[in-house]
């Protein structure tokens, strides 16, 4: 297993280090792994003058999977847009063809009180959001800022666009995941206003004919946002486009009490994936050993499951996380009185011990 390791910016190096400690346990036991480090984001700009330089491109293309920390920081906010760290993230997704973003939102029983919602509303929550990742307004052309020749005013513009093949392939991913879960899929769109998503609904409905066992429903995105707060356990698998998925997956993440708990996977058609925590680089706590590494560790578990078909190893990591939480250990973001507060590295050490 050749794994590209992109620590990134802010707390990235700290949390990735703990995920590597967990993977090293498996490596020492005989699982064949090779780790190759490369920069991405601000770290890459500092070293190469570009957020996704040629060196990193070569490393990632040659790897079987990519493990990423986080990118970004306030010191890069004044850079030209193409040079900002976040553009490196968009570039790697496009370069590797990572069209399917899997964002699980799982609430561990031990953390039911950490959510801002009532425990009875969120206890037992287990949602998988499947977000299309390489289309929509984030990549559609034309785009830009211009002066309107008729009004003389400056205006910004982006293009929301999806091809039939793009919708079909993400729909298939979502239906296949639903088949392995509770066989319920909700497709989220804005078909009452946007032709692009009216088209999306038409194609998803057609793909559903190939999965008669899966119950398909449709929901407008504004209602979906409300229902995630009102009754989140009604959902099993949600599939949606890039911009809606970006927003809804972050909303769902907070149902679990902390975005520091949530892993993610971004896959291409050959199961090569980029695995990263759902949170950002948290520059305010970078270098202080305070970050929660669990999302990154769970991302490593997803890597073993989805890119390498190592289900037993993935489950072993997830069970170790559950064991540590059940024992009352918490990083600052999920701490509550009566628990045992630990640092980033201490949490990593505890999970390794639990394995």
N, C-alpha and C positions, 0 to 999 in steps of 0.2 A: 504494500500500500504506500504509494508515493504521495505525501501530503505537503502541499505548500502552506507555510505558516506566515500569515501577514498580521503582525501584532498591531500595527496601526498607531493611533495617537491616544493622548490622554491616558485613561485607565487601561487601554488596550493591552500593553505589555504585561500588566499585572494579572489580568484575568486570563489571558492566553497562557501565561506561565502555569497557572493552576490546572487548566485543561490538559496541558502537556504532561503534568505530573500524573494525572489520571491515566492518560494514554500510555505513559511509560510503564505503568503497572502491567498492562497487557503485553507490552513489548518485551518486558523482562520474562514474562511467562511463555514467550515463544511466538506471539503474533508479529508477523513480519511488517514492520513500519519503517519508513524513511521520511524524515522531516527536512524540508528545505525552506529556509527563511528568506523573505523578500519584503521590501517596504511598499506601503500603499497609503494614499492620502497625504496628509501634511508631512509625515515622515519621509515619504517619497519625494515630495516637492523640495524639502530641505536638502536631500541628497542628490536629486537628479533634475530638479527644476520642473517636474511634472508629476501629477498625482497618481498616474499609472504608467510608469516608464517602461521602456523596451525590456529591461532586465526582468522586471516583475511579470510582464506579459509572457516572456519565455518560460519562466518558472511555473506560472499558473497553467499555461497550455500543456506543459509536460507532465503535470501532476494528475493524479487520479481524483483528488478532492482538494479543496481549499478551506483552511480554518482561519477565520478572521476575527480580530478583536473589535475595534471601532475606529472611526476616522473623524477628524474635524477638531477645531479649536478656534477661539476668538482671534488669535494672532493671524489667522488666514482669511478673515472676513473681508479684508480690503483688496485681496487679490482679484485679478480679472476672473470672471466666472469660469472659463474653461480650465483654470489652474487651481480652483478650490478643491479641497480634499473630497468633498461629496461627488465631484465630477469623476474622480477615480473610481468610486463605487458604481456609478452609472456605466462607466467605461468597461469595467471588468464584467458586469452583467451582460452587456452587449457582446463583448469579445468572446465570452465563453458560451453564449446562447442560453443564459440562465433565465428561462421564461416562466418557470413555475416556482413561486415562493410559498413555502409551507410555514404557517405561523400557528403553532398550537397554543391555546390558552387553557391551562390546566391549573385548577386550584387544589393544592395539597390540603388535606383536612386540617393539618397542624397550623395552616395559615389562614383559616377561615375568618379570623378576627382581624387580619391585616387589611382586608378589603374595606373600602369605604362604603360598600353596600352591606345590607344586613346578611348575616351568615346564612339564614334560611334561603336567601335569594341566590347565593353563589356557591354554597357548599355542594361539592360533587361536580362542579363545572368542568367540562371537558369538550372544548370546541377546537376544530381545525379549520383555519382560514386559508384558502388556496387563492393566492393573488397572482394575476398575470403580471409579469415583471418587465417585459421588454417592449411593450407597446403603449398605446393611449397617449395622453397629452405630454407625458414625460419624454417621449421620443418622436412624436408626430411632427412632420414637416408640412408647411413652412412654420417657422416660429421666429420670434424676435421682438425688437422694439423699433418703431419707425415713426415717421411723421406722415400723417394722413394728408395726401395732396389736396383733398377737397376741403378739409376743415383747418388744416395747418396745425392741428394738435398732435402731440406725441401720443402713441398708443402702444400697448403691449398685446401680443397675440400668440396663441398656441393652437395646435391642431389636434383634436381628439379623433383618432382613427384606428380601426381594427380591420384586419383582413379576415376572411372566413377561416383560413387555415390556422391563424393565431387563436381564434376563439375555439375552434374544434380541438386543438391540442390541449389547451388548458382545461377544457370541459372534460376531456377523456381522463386527465390526471385526477380531477376532482371526483368523477364518478368511480374511478378505480379505488381511490382512498375511501370513499363512502361505502363501497362494497366490503371493505375490511373493518368497517366500524358499525354504526347502527342503521346503515342503508337509508340515510336521510340527507338530501342535498338541497340547500337553499341558494339560488342564484340571485345576486343582488345587482340591480341596475337602476336606471332612471329613464325607463322606456316611455314614460308619459311626456317627456320633454326632449330627450336627446335621441336623434336618429341612430347614432352610433350604438347606443345601448338597446334600442329597439331591435336592431340587427343582432346584437349580442344575444338577446332573449330568444330570437327566432332560431339561431344556430344551436344554442344550448338545448332548446326543446327538441330539436332534431336529433342531437347526439343522444338524448335520453332514451330514444327508441332502442338503442343497443344495450341499455341497462334496465330492463323491465323490473328488476327487483328493487331498484332504488326509487324512493319517493322523492320526486322533484317538485319544489315550490319556487315561486318567484317573489321578490320583495323589493320595493323601491328603497334606495339607499337611505333616505331620510327616516323612513319607518324602521329600517334595520338598525340605524344608530339608536333610535328610541328603544327598540325591543331588546337590544343588548344590555340596556340598563334596567328595563322593566322586567324582562323574563329571559335571561340569557340561556337558561338550560333548555329552552325550546330548540336550540340549534345543535346540530351535530357537525356537519361540514358546510362551510360557506364558500362559494366561488364567486369572484368578482374581478373587475378590471383593476388596472394599476393604481389610479388615483383614489378610487373608492376603497380599495384594499389597503392602501397606505394608511388611510384615516381609520377605518374600522378595526384593523389589526392592532393599532395603538390603543384604541378605545377598549378593545377586548382585553388587552394586556393589563390594564389597570383594574379590571375586575378581580384579578388574582392577588392584588395587594401591592405588587411591585413589579415594574418592568424588568428589574434585575433578575427575575426568575424565569424569563421566557426566552427559549431558544428559537432558531429559525433555520430553514434550509432553502436554498435556491438551486433548482435542478435544471439540467438541460436534457435533451432527448436521449442521451446515452448514459444517464444517471450520474454523470459528473456533477458535483455540487459545490456550492459555496455555503459554508456553515458559519453562522455568526449570532451573537446575542441580539435581541431586539432593541436594546437600549443604545444610547450614544456614548460619546467618549468621556463625558462627565469631567471636564477639565478642572472643575472646582475641587475635586477630591483626588486628582491624579497624583501619584507618587506618595500618597499617604497611607497606603495599605488598608483602605476602608471599603473598597468596592466589593460588590457581591459577585463572585465568580461562577455562581450556579448556572446562570443562563449560558455561559460559554461552555461549561462542562456538559450541560445537557445538549448543547449544539454538537459537541464532539460525539455524544451518544447517537444523535440523529445521523451524523456522518457515517458511523459504523453501520447503522440500520439501512440507510437509503443508498449509499454509494458502494458499500462493501458487503451487504447482506449478512452482517454479523449481528443477528437479532439477540443472541444470548449475551454477547458482550455489551450491547446497548442497554438491555434490560438490567444487567448487573450494575452498570453505572447509575441508572435511574433509581434502582433499589437502594444503592448506597446513599444517594441524596436524600431519599425518603427516610432512611434510618437515622441520618444525622439530624434532620429536622425533627423527627419524632423524639430524639434525645434532648431537644430544647435549644440547640445551637442556632444562633442567628447573627447575620451581619447587620450593620446599623440600619439599613433600609427596611428590614423586616423585623426589627427588634421590638419587643413589647415587654413591659415589666414582668419579672419573674423568669425570663429567659436568660440564656448565657450568651452574652455578646462576644463575638470573635472577629478577628481581622480577616482580610481577604486570604492571606496565606494560611492562616489557621483553619479557615473553612476548607481550603484545598487539602490540607493535611488530614483533617477529620474524614473527608470523603475517601481519600486514599486508604486510610485505616479501615474504614467501613467496608471497602472492597476486599 
